[in-house]
């Protein structure tokens, strides 16, 4: 089921929200169970064949997690280590089978010069997100950091419908205590109003902005995949259109997830913070898919040794972490290259900062011009990497990058419709000249995390903003004539 569908907006959401608070008045465990069941229905309407797999995964990880907590409490480190390895291997094995089996088999076959492929394996939607969420739970249980193990709250933590399909990657310490609080089960006007406001902003981004970028991105990448002639202007228009499409699409999902959760009185962690305003690639990864970056840092980078074994080892750990982060996004060599590029960018960024520190530069001070140049350079390398992320093949990505570099000529600017550049200009203005959603709602923070804003554009409960949001909502309803999935659903 899609957030941007009439069924969700006018049937599922009112029914689930009303049932949750009605049950919450009389019996909180029943309300939690209702939301757990409703989340399974949400998932089942999208992929009913894999509801059983999801439930088995939840039951398995819950049992292993409780076993880990008891082994820690009893002081049995050998059992803790064995259980943790068992749980993580099973989780990763399940993910590897569904997401990577054909990729690895076909890659080995290509090296051997033969065509090998397994029978078609349908990827269960959301499996990457709920697998990572539960691996984090197991690791924290092994560290003795799990405090609550209520089975319904655990099931709800994993399946909670606002995040289940495309994140954020949740952490039990942030979420399970919220499901245990009495006030969560009582409706609050501020939660409903603030949640609805950021949800509508996300809906606008998806339906009006992101979906209108797609027609300028998809044909160019298809042309490159087919080996057709792509002009310099076409290539840049297509690459920029996808760059903005992905930005607004993922930002929209993040806003809508946060808004929906806030309506239920539960705050999700921030997952998106104007990443194209980043002044370097380190800053970019503090702003883009923030909960995935947190997971990769806490459970992979640090596990590899982090920065504890010298600079060379640190840079290698960074590169490996981003390489695997790229592979997490999809079973294709283009995603591996995308991850490798970002790993390389991060290594260069850290090495440059270290060099400047040795030269005595003050990294806390910069000029307006310097920040603008740094932001432009960061955006440029991100766009180049997105070409591999979107391209159907390595050859298609190189074909498009050749055109963007002008190797095949500089013509084509006059052949592009003015509407393309106007649309891209609108996207650029929205990205760099406007505050993001959480900054607009900074007076009523919709999510977990420190939200700072100097913007004068602030949402406040009242008639004026109510009218604006109502008009925006009804406008998007008139534009929702076609089914449009979120791009991160495929990961």
Buried (B, 14 or more C-beta within 10 A) or exposed (E): BBBBBEEBBEEBBEEBBEBBBEBBEEEBEBBBBBBBBBBBBBBBBBBEEBBEBBBEBBEBBBEBBBBBBBBBEEEEEEBBEEBBEBBBEBBBEBBBEBBBBBBEEBBEEEEEEEEEEEEEEEBBBBBBBBBBBBBBBBBBBBEEEBEBBBEBBBBBBBBBBBBBBBBBBBBBBBBBEBBBEEEBBEBBEEBBBBBBBBBBBBBBBBBBBBBBBBEBBBBBBEBBBEEEEBBBBBBBBBBBBBBBBBBBBBBBBBBBBBBBBBBBBBBBBBBBBBBBBBBBBBBBBBBBBBBBBBBBBBBBBBEBEBBEEEEEBBBBBBBBBBBBBBBBBBBBBBBBBBBBBBBBBBBBBBEEBEEEEEEEEEEEEBEEEEEEEBBEEBBEBBBBBBBBBBBBBBEBBBBBBBBBEEEBEEEBEEEBEEEBBEBBEBBBEBBEEEBBBBBBBBEBBBBBBEBEBEEEEBBEBEEEBEEEBEEBBEBBBEBBEEEBBBBBBEB
